[in-house]
Amino acid sequence: MATLIRRLAGFSTLPFISAILPFLAIPIVGRASGEDGWVAFNVGQAVGTYAAAVGYVGWNALGTPMVAVETSGRARHELYARSFYARLPIIAVVAVGAAIIGALLAPGATVGVAVTFAIAGALGGFGVSWYAVGVSSISIIVWFEIVPRAIATAIAIGLLLWTGDVVWYGVAMIVAAVAGVLAFHLVHLRRLFPRWVGWRRVRSDIQGLRSAWGVEVVGNLYSNAPVPIVAATSSPAASASYGSSDRIYRYGLLGVVAMGNALQGWALEARGHHRRSRNLASIGIMLALGLVGFAFLVFLGVPASQLIFGPELAADPAMLFWLGVSYIAISTSTPLIRNVLLPARREGSVLWVTTASAILGLSGMLVGGIAFGPVGVAAGLALSEVFTLLCCVWYSRRTGLAEPLTSEAASR
């Protein structure tokens, strides 16, 4: 229990600190950008976040357990090098694609805002949090993700106040993403770039991780689709309101990620009936977190958005209700996917579920958006996330909660 408490304190508190940093700049962004700029900002981040998920090439899903079962530092560094060179060409391609999509969806003269934030988001695919969780190193997250973002945010605030141009915030985030990963290389690998692993190894990893990559690509497609769909089907005013609702919801999901990180290593290090007990505890904790998040969105989401973004960009209560339903489903399904199904190498089943959820969710969002506006889009997202949860419960019951993890299974 003491180990769990330490991990919860570290892997939950530090990401929240990282999440608080944008709050220092977001109120300025919301007030300086206007409705069109706010829509472009949210579109750019949504497209960029999806591009980052594509750019991870599955390492964000399977990389953590693969690193966790290795005991040799050299072997872990080799795994990281393999991940870096698998991600590098994909991120280069998706960053360009994200910038183009952001430019097409940006309203008015706000193309620069959407493009810079799309690129900044795409570069998040170089993140090292998955590796830090695998080696249980809180300091990696602090020094190579939180500190660069903190410095960039401080500089961005000054530039925003001086120029009133939101583009500078995006540029600062791009610099932070690049600087953080290069600093990690210099400190932990003793070189600017990891040792080259060869194209054969890169191709083999991409091929071997294709199912996990598919889970990331398809799953993040429908989870990040609402903002672009709303921007394409609704007025700027409605899109701005949805953007605020989505922003509050996304900040809440950082708590799910943080808690999931803390619980994953704690659950995976156990074996047999101890693994089952820890998995059950993890599911209970994440369900409770989901209920808390739902209550916050429904009862405090509107005043929180008014305080942070300004009254003219306030969130909508009906949108927040459906986003709250999504929050419960995502929080509860997280330990089922990360602690049960993926470690048991059931990524094929997870891919099937996420594909079906994407088809259901995107269809629901498009139909709901045309018929009911942004509220219909939020309801479509909730439908897909609930479907994912129910399927993961069914597959987890078939898999069992005490499935052992071996290094052979992890790298299979």
N, C-alpha and C positions, 0 to 999 in steps of 0.2 A: 504493500500500500504506500509506503514511503517513496518507493521508486516512482509509482504512478503520480503521486502528488508533486514530486520534483519535475517530472516531465510535463504535467499539466501547467505548472507554474512557468516553466521555460517556454515550451512550444505553444502555449496559449497566450501568455502575457506579451511575449516579444512580437508576434505578428499583430497583436492589437496595437502595440506601440507604433509599428509600421503603418497600421491602418489609420491611426490618429494623425499622422503627419500630413496626409492630403487635406484633412479638415482645416488645416491652417491656410491652405491656398484655395480650396473649393469655394468658400463664401466669396472670396474676391473674384474667382472665375465666374461664378453665377451672376454677380452684380456687374462685372465689367463686360461680359460677353453679349448680354441681351438674349432674347429668345432664339434667334438664329444661331448665335455662337454657342449657346448652351446645347442646342440640338446637335451641332457639329462636334462639340466636345464629347458628348455621350455616344454619338455614332462612331467616332474615331476610336474611342476606347473599347466599344463593343466589338468592332471589327478587328481591332488589334488583339484583343483578348482571345478571340477565336483563332487568329493567325498564330498566336503563341502556342495554343493547344495543338495545332497542326504541326508546328515546328518542333515540339517535344519528341515526335516520332515514337511515342509510346514509352519513353523513358520516365516520364513523370508518373506513369502508372506502375510499371514493373521495375523501374530502376531502384526504388527504395528497398523492396525485399531482396533484390539481387545484391545490392551493396551490404544489406544488413547481415546476410548469411556468410559473407566473407570476413575472415579474421586478419588477413594480411593487408597492411597498408599499401603495398605494391599492387596487389590484386585490385584493391579498391580504386587506386589511381588509374589502373588500366581500364577498368570499367568506365570511369569518368571520361577518359580519353576517347573510348569507343563512342560514348554518348555524344561528346562534343562534335566529333567529325561526322557523325550521322545527322546531327541537327543542323550543322553549319550550312550546307547547301539548301536544305529545305527552308530554313528561316530566311535565307536571302531571297528565295522565290516568293514565299508567302508575304514577306514585308512589302515587296513591290505590288503584289496583288491587293493587299490590304489598303495600301495608299491609293490605288486606283478606285477601289470600291468606295472608300471614304470620300474621295473627291466627287464621285458620281452622286452620292447621297447627301452631300453637304448642301444646305440651303444658302441661297444668296452668295455673298462674297466671303464665305467662311471656309473655303476649300483648304486654305493653309492650316487652319485649326484641325480639321478632320484628318488631313494627311499626316501631320506631325504626331498626333496622338495614336493614329493607326500604326505608324512605324514604331513608336515607343512601346506600344502594346505588343507588337510582334516580336520585338527584341526580348520580351519577357521569357521567350522560349529558351533563352540561355541561362535561366535562373538555376541556382544551386540549392534551393531549399530541399528538393527531393533527395539530394546527396547528403545534406546535413541531417535530415531525419534518419536516413539509413545508417549513418555513423553516430547518431545521437549527439551531434555537436551543435549546441545552441550558439556558440561563438561564431560559427560560419554564417549563420543567419544574421547575427548582429553586425559583423564587420563588413560583409560583402553584399548585403541587401538593405538592411535598415540604415546603416551609416551613409552609404551613397545616396539613398533616397532622401534622407534628412538634409544632407548638404544641398542636394539639387532643389529640394522644396524651399529651403531658405533663400537660395539665390533666385528661384523663380518668383517668390513673393516680392522680392525687391524689384525685379524686372517688371512684374505686373503692375506694381504701384507706380513705377516710373514711366512706363510706356503705355499701360492699359491694353497691351496686346497679349492675348492668351497664347499665341503661338510660342512665345518664349518658355512657357511652362512645359509644353511638349518637347521643345528642344532640350531643356534641362533634364527631362526624364530619359531621353535618348542617351545623353551623355552618362547619366547615372547607371543605366543598364549596361553599357559597354565598359565603363570604368570598374564596376563591381565585379564582373566576371574576369576581367584581366587581372585585377588585384588578387582574386582568389587563385588564379594560376600562378602568379609570382610567389605568393606566400606558401601555398601548399604543394605546388608542383615544381617550384624553383625555376620556372621558365615562363615566357609570355604566352606560349601556346603548348598544349599537351604534345607528347611524342606522337608522331604519325603512326597510325595503326594499319594502314594499307587499305586500298579500295576493296579488296576481297573481304576483309573483316567488316568494313562499313556496309557493304551490300548484304553480307550474311546477317548482320544485326537488324537491318531494316526488314529483311525478309522474315527473320525469326520473330520480330516484334509486330508483325503486320496486324495481328488481331488486336493487341493492346493499342496500337496506333489507331486502328479503326474505331475502337471504343472512344478514344479521346476525340478523334475527328468528328464522329457522328454525334456523340454525347454533347460536345460543346457547340455543335451546329445549332441545335434547337434551344440550348440554354442561353446562347448569345444572340439568337435571331430576333427576339422581341423588339429591341430598340431600332434596328434597321427596318423591320417590317412596319413599325409604327411611323417611322420617318417617311417611308414610301407611301403609306396609305392614309395618313392623317395630316391635319393642319399643323403649322409650326407651334401654335399655342398648345394643342393637345399633345404633340410630341414632346414639348418642353415639360409638361406636367408628368407624362409618363417617364421621361428621363429622370426627374426628381424621385419618383416612386421607385424606379429601378435602382437608382443610386443608393437609396437607403437600404433596399433589399440586398444589394451587392456588398455593402459594408457589413451587413449582418452575416453574409455567407463567409466572410473572413473568419468569423468565430467557428464556423463549421470546419473550415480547412485547418485552423489551428488545433481545435480539439481532436479532429481526425488524425492529424500528425502525431499528437501526443499519445493517442490511444493505439495507433498502429504498431509502433515498436514494442509497446508494453504487451500487446496481445500476441504478436508474432514470436516473441522470445520464449513463450511458454510452450509446453508440449502436452499432448494427451488431454486428460480431464482438466488440467490447469488452463490449457488453451480454450477449452469450452467455457469454463467459468469466466475467463477474462473477456471472451467474445460476448457472452451474455451481458456482462457488466458494461462493456462498450456500447452495445446496442441500447441498453437502458439509459445510459448517460446521454447518448446522442438524441434519443427520443425526447428526453427532458429538455435538452437544449433547443430542439425544434419547437416545442410548445412555448418555451420562453420567447423565442424569436417571433413566433406567430403573434403572441400577445403584444409584444413591443410594436410590431408593424401595424396592428389593428388599432391599438389605443394611443400610441405615441408617435406613429409615423408622420402624421400630418403636422403636428406642432414642431417635430424635429426638423422636417423639411423646410418649414417656414423660417425657423431660426437659422438654419445653415445656408439655405439658398436664397432666402428672401420670399415675402408673401406672394409676389407675382409668379414664382416658380414652385409653388406649393404642390405637394403630392396629392393624389386623389384617393379617398378612402376605399372606394370599390376596387381600384387597382391594387391597393395594399392588401386587401383581404385575400385576393387570389394569389398574390405573391407570398403571403403568409402561408397559404396551403402548400405552395411549392417549397417553402422553407422547411416545413415539417417533413415533407417527403424526401427532400435532399439530405437533410440531417440524419434521418433514420436509415436511409439506404447507403450512406457513406461507409459505415463499418461493415455492412454486408458485402459490399463490393471490394473494399480495400483489405479487409482482415479475413474474409472467408473465401470469396470467389476467385479473386486474382491470385492470391498465394497458392490456391489449389489448382492454378492454371486452368480455370474455367473462363478464360477471357473470350473464348468462342461463344459461350452462352451469354456473357455480358454484352458482347458485340451484337448478338441477335436482339437482345432486349433493347439496347440503345438505338439500333436501327429501326425497330418497330416503334419505339417511343418518338424518334425523330419524325418518322412519317406521320404518326398520329398527331404529334405536337405541331409540326409545321402546317399540316392541313387545318388543324383546329385554330391556329393563330391567324392564318390567312382568311379563313371563313369568318372567324370571330371578329377580326379586324375590319373586314368589309361590312359586316352586319351590325356590329356594336361598337366599333372604334377601339381605342386602346384597352378598354376593359375586357373586350372579347379576346384580345391578344394575350392579356394576363391570364385569362381563364384557360386559353389553349395551352399555355405553358404549364399551368397547374395540372391539367389533364395528363400531359405527357410525364410529368414527374411522379404523379401518383401511380400511373401505370408502371413506371420503372420500379418503384418501391414494391408493388405487389409481386411483380415478376422476380425481383431479387429475393424476396421472402420465400417464394416457392423454390427457387433454385438452391438457396442456402439450406433449406430443410432437406433437400435431396443430397447435398454435398456433405452436410454435417459441420458442426462448429469446432471439431477437434482435428481437422485435417492437418497432418504434419507438413512442415516446410523443409526441404533439403536444398542444398546448393545446386544439385543436379536438376531438381524440379524448377528452381527459380530461373536457371539459365537455359532451360529446354526450349 
